[in-house]
Amino acid sequence: MKRVTVNFIVNLASFAVLLGLSVSGIIIALPHEHGPNETRPLGLGRGQWGDIHLWLGITFVVLMLVHLVLHWDWVKCYVKSVFCPGAAEQDGCD
């Protein structure tokens, strides 16, 4: 698979997971009633939304690590250009 395709898939998945994190975070933050009249958005209780939020967070961290690995050359060049501008040009960083 081409690197551009992998980047696109990782970026799209990251966006989708971040959107899910945002929605689940908002649902968790909403006021909830307890007991038999408990508010259950989409049929899930607050604890279940917390579990979803946790796993989405872990997935997002993993995707960000993959994203960082895929862009590692750019990260190295950028850091070199900030701290050692001459060295970055010699290494072919633009």
C-alpha positions as semicolon CSV with decimal commas, in nm:
position;residue;x (nm);y (nm);z (nm)
1;M;0,000;0,000;0,000
2;K;0,133;0,346;-0,086
3;R;0,250;0,570;0,196
4;V;0,002;0,841;0,091
5;T;-0,284;0,592;0,122
6;V;-0,167;0,480;0,467
7;N;-0,140;0,846;0,577
8;F;-0,492;0,913;0,449
9;I;-0,637;0,611;0,631
10;V;-0,458;0,698;0,959
11;N;-0,568;1,064;0,933
12;L;-0,929;0,972;0,852
13;A;-0,943;0,717;1,135
14;S;-0,791;0,974;1,374
15;F;-1,056;1,228;1,279
16;A;-1,337;0,976;1,324
17;V;-1,205;0,866;1,665
18;L;-1,158;1,229;1,775
19;L;-1,517;1,300;1,672
20;G;-1,632;1,000;1,877
21;L;-1,427;1,121;2,174
22;S;-1,592;1,462;2,149
23;V;-1,944;1,320;2,129
24;S;-1,891;1,071;2,412
25;G;-1,729;1,343;2,626
26;I;-2,028;1,573;2,574
27;I;-2,270;1,291;2,658
28;I;-2,076;1,210;2,977
29;A;-2,074;1,580;3,074
30;L;-2,451;1,617;3,037
31;P;-2,652;1,605;3,359
32;H;-2,783;1,255;3,428
33;E;-3,067;1,138;3,648
34;H;-3,007;0,828;3,858
35;G;-3,244;0,544;3,934
36;P;-3,530;0,412;3,722
37;N;-3,562;0,741;3,533
38;E;-3,194;0,746;3,440
39;T;-3,116;0,923;3,113
40;R;-2,969;0,666;2,872
41;P;-2,858;0,826;2,545
42;L;-2,872;0,561;2,270
43;G;-2,963;0,308;2,540
44;L;-2,626;0,331;2,715
45;G;-2,568;0,437;3,075
46;R;-2,305;0,682;3,195
47;G;-2,060;0,404;3,285
48;Q;-2,090;0,248;2,941
49;W;-2,025;0,587;2,780
50;G;-1,722;0,620;3,006
51;D;-1,591;0,286;2,880
52;I;-1,645;0,392;2,519
53;H;-1,470;0,722;2,590
54;L;-1,174;0,541;2,748
55;W;-1,127;0,300;2,457
56;L;-1,165;0,579;2,202
57;G;-0,896;0,771;2,392
58;I;-0,658;0,473;2,387
59;T;-0,727;0,423;2,015
60;F;-0,658;0,790;1,948
61;V;-0,323;0,776;2,130
62;V;-0,221;0,469;1,926
63;L;-0,324;0,642;1,602
64;M;-0,126;0,952;1,699
65;L;0,182;0,736;1,764
66;V;0,140;0,576;1,420
67;H;0,097;0,924;1,271
68;L;0,417;1,038;1,441
69;V;0,610;0,735;1,310
70;L;0,482;0,798;0,958
71;H;0,600;1,160;0,975
72;W;0,922;1,100;1,172
73;D;1,151;1,235;0,898
74;W;0,957;1,561;0,890
75;V;0,971;1,587;1,272
76;K;1,350;1,537;1,272
77;C;1,400;1,798;0,998
78;Y;1,177;2,049;1,174
79;V;1,355;2,007;1,508
80;K;1,691;2,041;1,336
81;S;1,577;2,354;1,151
82;V;1,468;2,514;1,478
83;F;1,773;2,425;1,688
84;C;2,049;2,383;1,425
85;P;1,948;2,563;1,102
86;G;2,282;2,494;0,928
87;A;2,275;2,123;1,006
88;A;1,921;2,088;0,874
89;E;2,020;2,233;0,535
90;Q;2,319;1,997;0,511
91;D;2,093;1,696;0,578
92;G;1,863;1,792;0,292
93;C;1,585;1,936;0,506
94;D;1,404;2,224;0,340
